[in-house]
Amino acid sequence: MSLFSNRSRHRQFHSNFLDNLVSILNKLCSNLLCFIVVYLGRFAAPFPAQSLSISCQTVPKDEKQHTSQTSKKYPTVDHVHDVVIVGAGGAGLRVALTLASEGFKTAVVTKLFPTRSHTVAAQGGINAAIGSMGEDNWQWHMYDTVKGGDWLGDQDAIHYMTKEAPSVVVELENYGMPFSRTAEGKIYQRKFGAQSLKFGKGPPAHRTCCVSDFTGHSLLHTLYSQTLRYPVDYFIEYFALDLLMENGTCKGIIALRLEDGKIHRFQAKNTIVCCGGAGRCYFSTTGAHTLTGDGTAMASRARLPLQDMEFIQFHPTGIYGSGILVTEGSRGEGGFLLNSDGERFMERYAPIAKDLASRDVVSRAMSCEILDGRGVGPEKDHLHLQLHHLDKDVIKKKLPGIRKTVYTFVGVDICKDPVPVIPTVHYTMGGIPTNYKGQVLSQDKCGEDYIVPGLYAAGECSSVGVHGANRLGANSLLETVVFGRSCARNIIKTCRPGDKMPELLERTGEVSIANLEWLRSTTGAVPVATLRTEMQKLMHKYAGIFRSQDLLQEGCQKLELLYKNLDDLRVGDRSLVWNTELVEALELQNLMLNATQILHGAENRKESRGAHAREDFKFRIDEFDYLKPLDSQKMRELADHWRKHTLSWVDEENGHVRVYLFSLNGCRKPLAGLD
């Protein structure tokens, strides 16, 4: 607040001189206040915070500025940190909290304010076998995760995640996350899809810890408030353009500051990519408009592979017409799906789990009902989710956010009427391949694994292998905090705060600046919004819930033509200050890199597994036929079965994709004939 805002007593002094003096004094006072806050915050950081801390975004004293050789229009500001984190969702904040608390100079670069990250939209909960509602075991959780992923998950990573889950939830509780409670004061756990007891032989498990129906919102605010105890440097509304790679080592990132159009290079010994998924490749999605595959695209441009991109999860209950998510927790609390005959049809598709079957099963069942003419509405193109039979106290305490959201978007009171729902794109199972420590993996020319020095990934943009071909509900929040913490722990083991680094080469990052300059000066004929919409509709048509060879081949060919239109983009706004059209053009480039790998990966996989359902290859093809006794069977060769991961590389110049396959046991030998 201005110290000189009350001018009523000084009306006789309306001279320009006095106005200028007031302005100067205001700025001096503001700068002095900011300096005091930052100084006190850094002094108090090592000690437990008992009161509200204030975090100011400051310009580090050791930053350097130079002019790019590519274009003198773009003065570049250099920053040096121990670690730089791209993205401020659950994974990014979890990494930042641990590293900053251990004294690492930490930068968080994000294109939107941390508490606006998409983690906020995760409603249902976070899985952990803590046994609040009865007997449970992390091994049962592991079994459900392996089975729910249709046996494609990497079991070392699943073992690590499910075993760490209880400690992570206790940690969040200690941070102040206000979990819903039972009458005894324990953390309340609801039922969720495909969660069982006793290795699938028992009844549904109460395993999902929640904060009513806004668990992600609560988790995000909890982690962000904890990071304010430490001197984390937040760079908010900075758009990450690319990884800074030198001789195969990641040296940091280059970013565009949206407020003024300046280029910033962030050098760090370790870079952690936590950018979220690529749901906006599709026309209808539960994802925010910010989920444009920025992290996976940056990895692709750095000539690193992506893993299992063909596996795109459709959530069964997106609100018809808007795609807004209705949490699986609504069915966990007793809701169920109905067709036009008023039938609870899931009993036919999954007699035991019914409406709480895994998401791929429920989404396919819903699509079959609609295709068979049992949809509801004038066009019979959606179904109903019934909740109004539930006690009003259950809805008030467990599903208040859903009631408000549904009424806002479709005008339906869930206490009185059914909710119109349709399967909607929800989650990207694939991403940047990592091990359970979060270290990014690639392959050399001989097909051998190697760790990319200086580079980590966590959250939806990564593919650590815990979800396999289909993610279980409430395992996503768990993944973000478990593997975010795992990244931080490994960095603490291998590095020290203040480790010396050689300076960045002056030319590093100039390719990114050249691309930015090209987008600002291009005079093409294709508007960004038009090309984006065409791509999204194409993906929904050709890489949807049900796929076939003819459909996928046609989709690949059409997307190849659309990819060429990137060279003919038209960006009308030439400015650098808050140029949203320029940002959308950059995001479109990222989406295209993701979309082409999704389609080519799907076309290449000749089986049905998890979220990848082929009408021409209806069955899962494993190394054995597990429906028959194994004693008399010979294990299929690696080339003859599909219990293996996909690795894809894309040439950003033309969109051409190379696909390799490797087994789950770590033998990533490329198979012939897949280029």
C-alpha angles and dihedrals in degrees: 000000000000115000088213101043093117102079097156093099092052103050091128089066104066097138123133088238093062093044090054092047091052091050092051093048092048091054092047092051092047093050092046092051092049091050092051093048093049093046093050091044092054092045093051097041099094091055127075110267115238096173141032115301123206121219121200124190105236136180108245114240093231097058117126131206129211138159120250116246088218095061132359088209091080116061106193126218117208124209128186122207137156090239135009120201120200110209132023104223125114095297096044094048092046090055092045094050095054097042096045090049088056093053100260115147098243131194123190113197115193136163092219138026111289096244089052092062116121093254083082089072095060102109113169108061148255123288121234132147096232094137099226093144098037142311116338139159133201089229090061088051089051092051092051091049094050092046094043090053088057091246095295096107122109103247097206090061093042090050090052095046098047094044092050093045099089093050091048092054092048088049091052090049090053089051088059103262104162101226118189112260140220121230087265092055096253123134108278115237123194131200116262136184119296094358114136144163130242097020094306096313096096133066124283112298126239093220107131114100111205148176098222103282099320102070096139091051091053094045092051095050091045094053094042093051090050092053089057088071088071136052097262111164106224116198101192123192094018115137112218108225105180148336114265105234126184119179092338095310123113110234099177137283141291118226142182117231104223095204097063107003095246120150118235127192115203113200118196139156088232128031121193118197112207102157104137129235139311102248092138089073083086131066097232118036141148087227126104121254087255094066095097102138094254096156097046090046092051089053091049092051088051087059093250122138129248122218132224095346092159091074107090116166121223112203111221097223115051113146109261111253098013107044092225111156124254104196123246084232088078088067090040088060091052107281120138141192125252134192127210090280091058089248125149088229098179088079087072095050101037110016095183106035094029110169091004096060116125116291096251091054094048094045092051091046091052091049091051091051091052093045090050091056099256096115123120133234130051092301095035089230103130142034139229131257109203118210103144092092089067120098111266091234089059091053092044095050103030106027109027094129093051091052091053095043095049092048091048096051105033105012093240123140105215089207089065111022140031121262119242107233140173134180108272134185107268117157143020109224092185129064143119108352115241140163121241089273089062095247112147115242132209138164133250124221091275092056094252122142121248134174115245104235115242097006131111134166134195139169127029094334090062131072107210088157101246096120099047111184095338132024121228115231114263093020091098097068087044091053093051096054098036096050094034087059091043091056091051094047093052092049090051090052095048105034141039130218111267097021109168120251131189113248119266117262111255092237095052109116097017093119088062092050091049091053091050091051091049092053091050093050102036117120099193128148103237118087115223094236093050095052092044093053092048091052093047094050091046091053092049091051101042104029101036133123095299120041138181137184095253092047094047095046091051090047092052091051094048093046089051089058091048090049090059089057089069085080089058099049121143118214108181098186111076097180127109099210113092092332101174093176090058091050091050090051090053090048091049090056088053094047092051092054090052096043095053092052092048092054097043092046090051093047091051098050106085099194142059116256130156112314091358105085117177118192090202094047103037100171138067112248113211132172087264134025096248093191088070133055111281097214095082096039130097116216113252118243117257091254091054101056136049106221088115139096129257121232118192134186122191131203103224091203095065107003093245111158129209115201126200128177129212136177127254094246093074098264098130098178110154115242120230125253100027102107 
